[in-house]
Amino acid sequence: MGPNGTDGDTRQPHVVVVGGGLAGITSALQLSDAGVRVTLLEGRPRLGGLAFSFRRGDLNVDNGQHVYLRCCTAYRWFLDRVDGAHLAPVQDRMDVPVLDVAHPRGPRLGRLRRDALPVPLHLARSLAAYPHLSLAERASVGRAALALGRLDPADPALDGIDFATWLGRHGQSPRTVEALWDLVGVATLNATAPNASMGLAAMVFKTGLLSEAGAADIGWAHVPLGELHDTLAGKALEAGGVRVALRTKAERISRTDDGRWSVEVPGETLDADAVVLAVPQHETHALLPEGALDDPDRLLDIDTAPILNLHVVYDRKVLRQPFFTALGSPVQWVFDRTGSSGLKGPGQYLAVSQSAAQDDIDEPVAVLRERYLPELERLLPAARGAGIRDFFVTRERTATFAPTPGVGRLRPGARTRATGLYLAGSWTATGWPATMESAVRSGFSAAGAALSTLGRRHDHPLQEAA
């Protein structure tokens, strides 16, 4: 079969998907499952987009710590579809250790955990015992949560205000924001409350904490991300008959005289009945043919936000929890990655995940080492005096789109004005912040729109869940 569709089978449409991240992989799988012939183009030598792994000596290193929640039904579909759900299990019940090292009477450990009661009582006992807030602050959280539960995250008015303003209007003290709302919000939104759209914040908290009791149970990969998003995803694409072209970057997309599409790659031109652009917003802007969007420059107004990860290999075990989060320290979330990394010999490998990392993202490694190793010793007494086998940094300067107030009106849907051209990516109008969940949902939308135009019957994968 030729890459440009010259196999004589005019009944089987051909779709080119540009981009091999989660959005592109999802689109390709959905299209191939519906009987469409698919070519997937990816400029990198691997699949997975910004959720990937690499080798550093004997270590398998994730570029960043990625987690998901039980309510992330689209990403859970993805894991099932690539036969990887057992490799990224979810907690039986949400349980987040929160360590405050700045308490006047010394370090204090609290936990945010749920029990088996229905919403909203599932968090009541945990909140009542949460030691990092006063009794009055805990009561104010309950009132704010009830108010949040009455909101519609899709209300455009919410997109125009910031989360901090809303929290202030609902009696949340700076300490409450720090010790609860930002604790969750920074990790899920990649922004602090003053820089986050209230619409996106409402989506995160209403879906994660107020939809059903187990919605916020946390899942994460117990293997390198590359095993899920590259190896297993590649096998699923191959089994579905998708042609995957790695190290192949789309250079130009244009309409042909017969109303189809032409995708130019180095040394080759692909003819297609439809194209899914599943690349970041700035790259999408560069590839869009004229007239495809009413105001394509809006894509350039969707800003980006960085995430920094610090990787520390100790010569001994210093952390007994699988993860924890910190207060009173620049450290945000710390994960034990010893097992998934394949670390050989004694020791422990910790990954420190720093979201909204604008202040640190360009700091030299030596500066970050001097700043964060003492902080880890403050948080983990067992780290004091431990030897450092390795310390290194991974930086994603454009890790996510910035969830700033007003971003909702900038995010385009899957369909464009050009018939047969569709958009996917976590930055498109999924209603979710820039998460793996958003990326997969965008893939559903783009593939569904393409199949409708091609006249192919299809069901939305989450139709029953919806």
GUPATI-398317 format. One record per residue (C-alpha): x, y, z; residue in one letter. Coordinates in steps of 0.05 Angstrom, whole numbers, plus 5000, padded with zeros to 4 digits. Example, Ala and Ser with C-alpha at 12.3 -4.5 7.8 and 13.67 -1.06 7.14 Angstrom:
# GUPATI-398317
524649105156a527349795143s
//
This chain:
# GUPATI-398317
500050005000m502950674980g503251235032p499351694987n493351234981g494850954912t492750254930d486550254886g481750214945d477650834937t472550604989r477250675048q478651405065p485551615086h486852095144v493552395163v494552545236v500153045249v503052945319g504352325360g502652555430g496652295468l491852715426a494652465360g495151735383i487951755408t485452055342s489251535302a486550955344l479451205339q479851305264l483050625251s477950285297d472550575251a475750275189g479550885164v486550825138r491151275180v498151545174t501051845238l506752335231l511352505289e517552935285g520852615346r523951925345p518551695394r511251745411l508252055473g509152795465g511153135530l509552515573a515652095556f521751735584s529151715569f535251335592r540551635637r545851105649g542050525680d536050955698l529450995662n527451715674v520652045662d521452755637n516352955690g511952645742q505052535712h498952315752v491552245737y485152175777l479751645776r475152175745c479852205684c475451725645t478551885577a485751755599y483351115633r480250915566w487051045534f490650605584l485550045572d486150135496r493750045497v493249485549d496849885602g491750005657a495049495703h501549875697l498550535723a493850345780p489550815820v489650865896q484150475931d482251135964r485051835958m490551936009d495352526004v500652626058p501653376070v507953576110l508554276139d515654426159v514355156178a509655026236h511755416298p511854776340r515854376289g514253956227p507153706226r504153166180l496953196158g493152786107r487752936056l484052286049r477052056034r472751526066d466851106040a461451626054l457751945995p459452645968v460653136001p461352756067l466952326038h472052876056l468653156119a472452736169r479152876136s477853616133l475553636205a482253336226a486653716177y491954026223p494454556174h488154986181l484555296240s477555076259l474655706228a478655596164e476254886158r469055126166a470155646112s472755106064v466254726072g462155346055r466455495994a465954775970a458354805973l458455455933a463255155883l458654555875g453155015850r457455305793l457355115720d464755075698p462555205626a459555885645d463656395604p463156895661a467456435704l472956425652d473657185659g475457195733i481256885770d480756345822f483856765878a478557305869t472956795876w476256465936l476957145970g469657295958r468056645992h471956766056g478256376041q484356636079s491356656048p493156056092r487155666067t489055805995v496255586008e494754966049a488854696009l486555035945w493455175915d496054515940l491354175891v490554735841g497954855825v498954125810a492854055765t492454745733l499954915731n498355605760a497055925827t490156175843a491256905820p493456645752n488156125741a481556185705s475756065754m472355645700g478155155697l478855155772a471454995780a472254425730m478054125770v475054185839f467854035821k469653415780t475253165824g472453295893l464953385887l462552925831s463152235864e466851975925a472551635888g473552165834a480052445864a483451775877d490451855847i493651405795g500651415767w505150985723a509050455760h513250365697v516850885655p511851315617l515151115552g512750405563e505550655562l505651235513h510850985464d511850225468t504749995483l501550565443a506050385384g503749655388k496449865390a497350315329l501049765292e495549255309a490449755282g493949815216g496250535228v502550735190r507051095240v512451535211a517251775265l522552315253r517652575201t515453295208k509653595168a512254195130e505954435094r498554275091i494254505033s487754344995r488253974930t484254154867d479453574880d477853824951g482253324987r488553485027w495953475013s501053395069v508253535051e513753185090v521153145072p521752765007g514452575003e507452844993t501552495025l494452554997d488852505048a481352565054d482252915121a487753175167v488053205243v493053715269l495053465338a500953905353v501954505401p498355155387q504255535358h506054955311e498754905292t498655645275h504555555229a501254975191l494155245185l492155405113p489256095103e481956155123g481855535167a480255945229l476756615235d482356915276d488356435275p492656935313d488556765375r492656135379l498756555391l495256885450d494656215486i500756285530d504855705559t507155525629a513255135651p514254525696i520854355728l522853665754n528853545800l531552835803h535452615864v538651925873v540551795946y545151245971d539851016021r532351006031k530051686056v522451666041l517651116062r511451406028q510251335953p509452095950f507952705992f506753445984t509754006025a507854666058l512655186084g517754996032s519055145958p518454385947v511654205920q510653455906w515852895917v515052195887f518951555898d521051325828r525950785851t521950185826g519850465759s526750735742s530350065749g535350365798l540749855813k544149765879g542350095945p539050765948g532751135929q530851565869y526252155884l522952615833a521053305856v515453595813s515054355811q509154645773s508255395756a515855405757a516956075723q521956305776d526355685772d525755415702i532055755675d536355695738e542955315730p543154615758v548254825811a543555365837v537654885839l541854365875r544054865928e536855095937r533054435938y537553915971l537454286038p529854346032e529253596022l533453496084e528653956122r522853536098l526152856104l530552766165p533252106137a536352506079a540852876127r547852596116g545652146059a550152115999g547852395933i549051895877r546152345824d542453015817f539653255751f534053685724v528853625668t525454255643r519254335602e518755075587r512254995549t509454415589a502254655587t498055225562f497355765615a490355715646p489756475654t483056825659p480156915590g483756325558v477155965547g475156435490r481856305456l481455545454r478655295388p474254685379g475954075338a472754325273r475754865230t472555265173r476254815124a472254175113t476653575129g481553945175l481053825250y484754045312l486853645373a491153775433g490253905507s490054655490w483654595448t476754705476a475854085519t473554445582g479454135619w486154445638p492454195602a492553485627t493252795596m485652755603e484753375561s489353115508a485552455501v478852805501r481253255445s483152645405g476152365413f473153025389s477653085328a476752365306a469252405318g468653035275a472752715220a468752075220l462152475217s464652855156t467052205124l460251885136g462951355182r458551105238r461851145306h460351175380d463751625429h468151195475p465451535537l458151535515q455951055570e460051415623a457052085601a
//
